[in-house]
Amino acid sequence: MGAITKPKPVLLLIAASSRYDEALAWGLERAQEQFGKAALVSPAFDFTETDYYLEEMGPDLKKQFWAFQQTIDPSELAAVKRATNDLEVRYIEQSDHSEPRPLNLDPGYLTLAKLILASTKDHAHRIYLQQGIYAELTLQYRKKAWQALPWTYPDYQREDFQAFFSECRQQLR
């Protein structure tokens, strides 16, 4: 029988998507109020791999990643996802954008070996955590590179995204 041990702290990562720079800035400010100072902030990448969000969020989306200085226990992921969902609702209520969802916040965490994303949607490759939240292994780090899985979103397979995730690995070290 293996010994039960406490998990190592992980790097909190939030993927923020919007067509509005002010929404990304608002989201980062509120996330830092809740989760502490961001250690790394990616450029606002063009998000062109899918039109899945077109009706809900409009065209010309940008995606930006925020990695936080303060590490978390991985068991906190469900609570973080619920908190980011609440932030999305707060932004809708205080903004005057015409889209039903002008800001999307998708949290996850990064370890030296993997990138995990939280989701409210169940699927065959997702594990239930708690409070209606699931976790998905999105990328694994093997042979000194990020490796996609059959269900990995196309944008997470981009070299520029993965270069940022590698910076995050260095931050975690």
N, C-alpha and C positions, 0 to 999 in steps of 0.2 A: 504494500500500500504506500502510495506517495504521501509525503508530508504536505499538509495544507499550508500555503504561504500567502502573505498579503501581496497583491499585484503591485508592480512598479508603477509609479506615477506616469501619466501620459501627457502629451502635448495637445491641448485643446485647439481645434482648428474649426473655423466657421467659413463656409463658402457663401458669399453674399451675391445675389443677382438682382439687377435692376437696369432699367434704361435711363434712370435718373441719377446723376452724380450726387445730388443732395440726399437721395435715399440711401446711397452707399455711405455717405458721410454720417448721416443720422444713425444708421445701423451700427457703424463702427463706434461712434461715441457712446451709444446706449450699451453696446456689448462690453465696452471697456468699463463702464460704470458697474456692470454686473459681474464681469469675469476678470477684471484687472487689466493692466496695460498690455497692449499688443506688442509682442517682441518683433514680429515680422508682418508686413502688409505687402501683398503682391500688387503688381500693376492691375488696373481694371482691364482684364483681357476681353477681347471681342468673343461673344458666346454665340457661335454660328453652327454648332454641330447638330442642332435639332430645332424644330419649330413647335415642340411640345408645349411651350409656355406662351406661344404667340397670342392666343385668344385671351389668356388670363393676365399677361404681363406686357403685351405689346411687342413691337419690333425693336431691333438694334440693342439687344441686351448686352450688358457687360457682366462679367463674373470676376469677383475679387476674393482673395483668401486672406484671412486674419489668423495668425498664430499667436497665442497668448504666452506671456512670460511665466505666469503661475501655472504649474502643472496641476492636473486633477487626478483623482482616483477614477479608473475607467467605469466604475459602477455609477458615477454621476451623469453618464451620458443621457439617460432618459430624462432626468431633471433639466439638463441643459437644453435638450430638444423642446421640451414643453416651454421653457423660458424664451427660446428664440421664436417659437410660434406666437407667444404672447406679444413679443416685440413687433412681429409682423402686423398683428391686429392693431396695436397702438399706432403704428405708422399709418395704416389705412385710415384710422379715425382722425388723425391730426393733419393728414395731407389732403390736397385737393386734386389729386391725379384721377384721371378718368378710368384707368384700368382697375379691375377688381383686386388685383394683387400687385401693387407697384414695387414690392420688396420681398425677396425670398431669402430666407436664412437657413442654411443647411449645416448643422454642426456635425462634427465627428472628432476623432482623435487619431494621433499619429504616434507610433512607437518606432523603434529602430527596425522592426520587421514588417510593419503593416500600416495601412490607412483604413480606418473604420468609419463608416457614415451611419448616422441615425436616420430613421424613416418612420412615418406613421403608417406605412403600407406594408402588409405582409406579403411574402413571396417565398417560393421554395428555398431560396438561398439566404433568407433572413432569419435571424434568431430573435425570439421575443425577449425583451428585457423586463420592462414593467411600465405601468401607467400608459398603456397603449402605444409604446415605442419599441421598435425593432432595431437591430444592428446588422450591418452588412460589411463583410470584408470586401473592400473595393479594390485595393491594390496590395500586393505583397512585395517586399524588398528582398530579392535573391540575386546572387551572383553580381552584386554591386550595381543593381539596376531595379527600377520599379517594373513589376510584372503585372499585366492585366489578367483578369479572369474572364470567363465567358460572359458574365453579366456586367462587367465594368462599363460605366457610361463612356461614350466616345470622347467626351472632352477630358476626362481623367486620364486618357491615354495620350494626350498631347505632350510633346516634349517640353513646352514652356511651363505647363502646369507641373509636370514631374520635376523640372529643374527647381521650381519653388518648393516642392515637397522635399527635395534633397537638402535645400537650405534649412528647412524645418528639422530634418534629421540632425543636421549639424547643431542647431540650436538646442535640441534635446540632449545631445551628447554632453 
